[in-house]
Amino acid sequence: MSKKGKQEKFIEIGTLPNVFQSHEVHSPNLIAANGEIKIMKGHWKEYFGNDNPITIELACGKGEYAVGLARMYPERNFIGMDLKGNRLWKGAVEAQRDGLKNVAFIRSQIDFITQYFAPREVSEIWITFADPQLTKARKRLTSPFFLPRYREVLKTGGLVHLKTDSPELYEYTLETVKEEKLSLQFSNDNIYAQEKQMPEWSIKTFYEQMHLSKGLSIKYLRFEI
Ligand SMILES: C[S@@+](CC[C@H](N)C(=O)[O-])C[C@H]1O[C@@H](n2cnc3c(N)ncnc32)[C@H](O)[C@@H]1O
């Protein structure tokens, strides 16, 4: 992949058919390729051309999970979501190049997730190496601010996966799951030291690779809403 600057990447994502960008707060309108305005809420099955289950990767950055899971599970659909267009450019270009029809991206704030998905349109959520937001609990992607939004878009029994290097975010999420009386399915604070590996853990994001190179342990938990 050629080296491109932020500006070039920004222009290019505006031309990609697998990228939808928000341009106004409090509106479900998304800008699709070449400036077309679309409402995707409740219409993802038309975009994908099937009714396969949808998994969203939140704070997707370069979209390693969205793209990696799309390769791993061709019978499912994946949507990466992040505010930073120059990051999700990488996943979007890679998915286009490799002809992956089951992956798309939304450039917007996760806070407005209910504007882009209808109630129960989503089956699973992955949160990958989100900022722990040590001083602003409300901004943590597993805070009680975000959980009702996830509950609205997820199917009954929908799953939330969290993969993180942050002991604070991991412990905070365990505590929140308990306080909110959600069902914790699995948790481990050093997953690669475990004998039994989940196939999904083989996907390593950009930030994860940085944390691993510093010898940090990676934590994972999964709960049901
Ligand atoms: C530490 S990076 C992790 C990126 C990627 N998942 C990885 O592991 O390489 C956190 C990402 O979360 C995004 N982010 C944080 N809060 C967000 C929000 N409320 N809405 C959209 N994106 C957000 C940032 O733009 C950033 O790309």
The ligand as an SDF file (V2000), in Angstrom:
LIG
                    3D

 27 29  0  0  0  0  0  0  0  0999 V2000
   -6.2180    3.7370   20.9340 C   0  0  0  0  0  0  0  0  0  0  0  0
   -7.0210    3.8410   19.3800 S   0  0  0  0  0  0  0  0  0  0  0  0
   -7.3030    2.1070   18.9920 C   0  0  0  0  0  0  0  0  0  0  0  0
   -7.5080    1.8840   17.5150 C   0  0  0  0  0  0  0  0  0  0  0  0
   -7.5750    0.4220   17.0800 C   0  0  0  0  0  0  0  0  0  0  0  0
   -8.7390   -0.2720   17.6200 N   0  0  0  0  0  0  0  0  0  0  0  0
   -6.3260   -0.3250   17.4390 C   0  0  0  0  0  0  0  0  0  0  0  0
   -6.3840   -1.1570   18.3570 O   0  0  0  0  0  0  0  0  0  0  0  0
   -5.2980   -0.0940   16.7960 O   0  0  0  0  0  0  0  0  0  0  0  0
   -8.6170    4.3840   19.8720 C   0  0  0  0  0  0  0  0  0  0  0  0
   -9.5060    4.8250   18.7140 C   0  0  0  0  0  0  0  0  0  0  0  0
  -10.7890    5.1100   19.2310 O   0  0  0  0  0  0  0  0  0  0  0  0
  -11.3460    6.1880   18.4980 C   0  0  0  0  0  0  0  0  0  0  0  0
  -12.4010    6.7550   19.3750 N   0  0  0  0  0  0  0  0  0  0  0  0
  -12.3260    6.9930   20.6990 C   0  0  0  0  0  0  0  0  0  0  0  0
  -13.4890    7.4820   21.1630 N   0  0  0  0  0  0  0  0  0  0  0  0
  -14.3310    7.5410   20.0970 C   0  0  0  0  0  0  0  0  0  0  0  0
  -15.6870    7.9400   19.9170 C   0  0  0  0  0  0  0  0  0  0  0  0
  -16.4320    8.3790   20.9420 N   0  0  0  0  0  0  0  0  0  0  0  0
  -16.2100    7.8640   18.6790 N   0  0  0  0  0  0  0  0  0  0  0  0
  -15.4700    7.4220   17.6270 C   0  0  0  0  0  0  0  0  0  0  0  0
  -14.1880    7.0150   17.7330 N   0  0  0  0  0  0  0  0  0  0  0  0
  -13.6210    7.0740   18.9440 C   0  0  0  0  0  0  0  0  0  0  0  0
  -10.1630    7.0920   18.2130 C   0  0  0  0  0  0  0  0  0  0  0  0
  -10.3990    7.9070   17.0850 O   0  0  0  0  0  0  0  0  0  0  0  0
   -9.0390    6.0630   17.9870 C   0  0  0  0  0  0  0  0  0  0  0  0
   -8.8710    5.7580   16.6070 O   0  0  0  0  0  0  0  0  0  0  0  0
  1  2  1  0
  2  3  1  0
  2 10  1  0
  3  4  1  0
  4  5  1  0
  5  6  1  0
  5  7  1  0
  7  8  2  0
  7  9  1  0
 10 11  1  0
 11 12  1  0
 11 26  1  0
 12 13  1  0
 13 14  1  0
 13 24  1  0
 14 15  1  0
 14 23  1  0
 15 16  2  0
 16 17  1  0
 17 18  1  0
 17 23  2  0
 18 19  1  0
 18 20  2  0
 20 21  1  0
 21 22  2  0
 22 23  1  0
 24 25  1  0
 24 26  1  0
 26 27  1  0
M  CHG  2   2   1   9  -1
M  END
$$$$
